[in-house]
Amino acid sequence: MTARSRLMGWALFLVVTAGGVAFAAVLAYAVISALKPPGEVLSVPLRWWPSQVDWHNFARPFLETPFARYFANSVVVGVVVTLMNVVTCTLAGYSFSKFSYPGRNVAFVIVLATLMVPLEVIYVPLYSLIYDLGWVNSFAGLIIPAGTSAFGIFLMRQCIDAVPDELLEAARLDGAGVFVSLVRIVVPLVRGPMAALALFIFMMNWDSHLWPLLVGSDDEHRTLPVGLAAMQANNLGAAGVPMMMAAAVLAMAPTVALFLSLQRRFVEGVAMSAGLR
């Protein structure tokens, strides 16, 4: 390794470390603020450590707002949408990668073209369709439009391309059908990309605000981002800041836990989709 390569490596390490410290500092500040008494959050000069740890702030969102309902709604929507995306994107990627039929390439190009269309552009006609179907303020309106994604189809198609065709041909000679080959051969080889896709989709839907705000405006169907915005709009003042910080930390916890549990699979999936493995 040359001196220039080592210098570039150290420079990249320092940049990544600085970014990690910055993000960790924001998270640490949120956790510490959630443990402060109300009078110390906005005090001048700033108090970094609370004089008295107030764990009750983490219970207040559940006691004073419908936070438990928001949390449950986000879990239901996030889990169902993630499962639907993993299934539909894997099936579509399998079709585009391993089957030849008229219009396959054209259909794949159309799927890729949708990536260039901002979601905000289709929200008006999509909302009109959801309204006509009677899915406003329902879980169907929150889940069905997000049941698949062009990005997921592209990711799974690229990864399934790496599966040798000889394995599938051997399975067909042994009498395995299309779906048996998918379940027993393809899926075990692309579990990493599937985990990466699941993490991407779950985080994207967990943090989604605009679409859930349009189709789930009542407390029975509000997800966490919409619920947190409604809580903030109540203008609780300085007394409500620790509670809002605690609610934000609780809302962030599932995505952090999911990333830590799928970290290895996530790295494998990204490396495989990039052709590095």
QUIGIMO-V536871 format. One record per backbone hydrogen bond with DSSP energy under -1.0 kcal/mol. NH is the residue of the N-H (numbers start at 1). CO is the residue of the C=O. E is the energy in kcal/mol with one decimal. If there is no record, write none. Layout:
<<NH & CO & E> <NH & CO & E>>
//
This chain:
<<6 & 2 & -2.2> <7 & 3 & -2.3> <8 & 4 & -2.5> <9 & 5 & -2.4> <10 & 6 & -2.5> <11 & 7 & -2.4> <12 & 8 & -2.5> <13 & 9 & -2.3> <14 & 10 & -2.5> <15 & 11 & -2.2> <16 & 12 & -2.6> <17 & 13 & -2.6> <18 & 14 & -2.6> <19 & 15 & -2.3> <20 & 16 & -2.5> <21 & 17 & -2.7> <22 & 18 & -2.2> <23 & 19 & -2.3> <24 & 20 & -2.6> <25 & 21 & -2.4> <26 & 22 & -1.8> <27 & 23 & -2.0> <28 & 24 & -2.7> <29 & 25 & -2.5> <30 & 26 & -2.1> <31 & 27 & -2.3> <32 & 28 & -2.7> <33 & 29 & -2.6> <34 & 30 & -1.9> <36 & 33 & -1.1> <40 & 37 & -1.9> <54 & 35 & -2.7> <57 & 54 & -1.2> <58 & 55 & -1.6> <59 & 56 & -1.2> <60 & 56 & -1.6> <63 & 59 & -1.6> <64 & 60 & -3.1> <65 & 61 & -1.2> <67 & 61 & -1.1> <67 & 65 & -1.1> <70 & 66 & -2.1> <71 & 67 & -2.8> <72 & 68 & -2.5> <73 & 69 & -2.6> <74 & 70 & -2.3> <75 & 71 & -2.2> <76 & 72 & -2.5> <77 & 73 & -2.7> <78 & 74 & -2.9> <79 & 75 & -2.6> <80 & 76 & -2.3> <81 & 77 & -2.5> <82 & 78 & -2.0> <83 & 79 & -2.5> <84 & 80 & -2.5> <85 & 81 & -2.4> <86 & 82 & -2.5> <87 & 83 & -2.2> <88 & 84 & -2.8> <89 & 85 & -2.5> <90 & 86 & -1.5> <91 & 87 & -2.3> <92 & 88 & -2.5> <93 & 89 & -2.7> <94 & 90 & -2.3> <95 & 91 & -2.1> <96 & 92 & -2.7> <97 & 93 & -1.8> <98 & 94 & -2.4> <99 & 95 & -1.2> <104 & 101 & -1.8> <107 & 103 & -2.6> <108 & 104 & -2.1> <109 & 105 & -2.3> <110 & 106 & -2.2> <111 & 107 & -2.1> <112 & 108 & -2.4> <113 & 109 & -2.3> <114 & 110 & -1.3> <115 & 112 & -1.4> <116 & 113 & -1.5> <117 & 114 & -1.3> <121 & 118 & -1.3> <126 & 122 & -2.3> <127 & 123 & -2.8> <128 & 124 & -2.1> <129 & 125 & -2.1> <130 & 126 & -2.6> <131 & 127 & -2.7> <132 & 128 & -2.2> <133 & 129 & -1.8> <135 & 130 & -2.6> <137 & 215 & -3.5> <142 & 138 & -1.0> <143 & 139 & -2.2> <144 & 140 & -2.0> <146 & 143 & -1.2> <147 & 144 & -1.9> <153 & 149 & -2.0> <154 & 150 & -2.5> <155 & 151 & -2.6> <156 & 152 & -2.6> <157 & 153 & -2.3> <158 & 154 & -2.3> <159 & 155 & -1.9> <160 & 156 & -2.7> <161 & 157 & -1.6> <162 & 159 & -1.1> <163 & 160 & -1.5> <169 & 165 & -2.4> <170 & 166 & -2.3> <171 & 167 & -1.9> <172 & 168 & -2.2> <173 & 169 & -2.1> <174 & 170 & -1.3> <175 & 172 & -1.4> <176 & 171 & -2.8> <181 & 177 & -2.3> <182 & 178 & -1.8> <183 & 179 & -2.6> <184 & 180 & -2.8> <185 & 181 & -1.8> <186 & 181 & -1.9> <187 & 182 & -2.9> <190 & 186 & -1.1> <194 & 190 & -2.0> <195 & 191 & -2.4> <196 & 192 & -2.4> <197 & 193 & -2.7> <198 & 194 & -2.5> <199 & 195 & -2.3> <200 & 196 & -2.5> <201 & 197 & -2.8> <202 & 198 & -2.5> <203 & 199 & -2.4> <204 & 200 & -2.4> <205 & 201 & -2.5> <206 & 202 & -2.7> <207 & 203 & -1.8> <213 & 209 & -1.8> <214 & 210 & -1.6> <215 & 211 & -2.2> <216 & 212 & -1.8> <221 & 218 & -1.5> <227 & 223 & -3.0> <228 & 224 & -3.4> <229 & 225 & -1.8> <230 & 226 & -2.1> <231 & 227 & -2.4> <232 & 228 & -2.5> <233 & 229 & -1.9> <235 & 232 & -1.6> <240 & 237 & -1.2> <244 & 240 & -2.4> <245 & 241 & -2.7> <246 & 242 & -2.4> <247 & 243 & -2.5> <248 & 244 & -2.4> <249 & 245 & -2.3> <250 & 246 & -2.5> <251 & 247 & -2.2> <252 & 248 & -1.6> <253 & 249 & -1.4> <256 & 252 & -1.8> <257 & 253 & -2.7> <258 & 254 & -2.6> <259 & 255 & -2.4> <260 & 256 & -2.3> <261 & 257 & -2.1> <262 & 258 & -1.9> <266 & 262 & -3.0> <267 & 263 & -2.3> <268 & 264 & -2.2> <269 & 265 & -2.7> <270 & 266 & -2.4> <271 & 267 & -2.4> <272 & 268 & -2.4> <273 & 269 & -2.4> <274 & 270 & -1.5> <275 & 272 & -1.2> <276 & 271 & -3.0>>
//
